[in-house]
Amino acid sequence: MNSIPLPDLVAQKGQAAVAEAFGVSPAAIHKAVRSGRKIVVTIHEDGTYTGEETRAFPCHDSPRSPQGPGQVKTPSPL
């Protein structure tokens, strides 16, 4: 097994090849790299790839929009 940061893998293999290996669009790979997400890809002996993201918990990166007047939060049915 070999581990490599996602941006390095994209530089080696190309965005389209990495996207195909993960079953996502090239745009999704581009966005993950561009936004600086900390993703490490493991290349397994059989040629399959798995990715793991390291992220702080709790993560408050994306600001939540405050409720405006007249807006009501509906509880999730789950």
N, C-alpha and C positions, 0 to 999 in steps of 0.2 A: 504494500500500500504506500502511496505517496500523497502527501498533503501539500497544497499550494493555494495561496490567496487567489480569489476570483480574478482580480485585475491582471495578475501574472498569467493565469491560464488563458484569459481572453487574448492577451498579447501573443501568446505562443500558438494557440489553436485557431483563433478568430472568433468573433462574436457569434456568427451563424452556427458554427460547429458546436460551441458551448451551449447555445440555446437549444439546438437539436438534441444534445445529450441529456439535457434536463427536461425536455418536453415543454419548453416555454418559447415565447417569441424573442427574436433578437432585441426588440425594444425593451423587454423586461430585463435582459442582461445588461443592456446599456444603462438603464435607469438605476439598477443596483450598483453598478460600478461608479456612475456619475455622482450618485448621492453619498458615496463613501461608506456604504454598509460593510461591516466587517464579516465577510463570508469566506470561509476556508473550504476548499473542495478537496475531497479525498478521492483519488483515482485507485480503484480496486484492481486486484490481479486479473479479474475477468473483463476489465475494460469499462466497467460501470462507474458512474460518478455519483457521489453524495455530497451535499453541501450542508454546512452548519454555520449559523450566524451567531455571533457573540453580541449581546445587547444588554444594557443595564436594566435592572428591574427595581422599582417601577421605572418605566421609560416615559418621560414627559416631553419628548421631542416635538410632537405635533400639537399646536395649540388647539384647544377645543373652542368652538364658537359658543359664546354665551347665548342663553335663551333670550329671544327678543320678546317684546310685549305681545301678548296674545298667543304665544307658542306654548304648547303643553307637551311634556314628555310622556309618551305612551310606554308603559312597561312592556317588556318583551314577554311573549307567551311562554317562553321556556323558563 
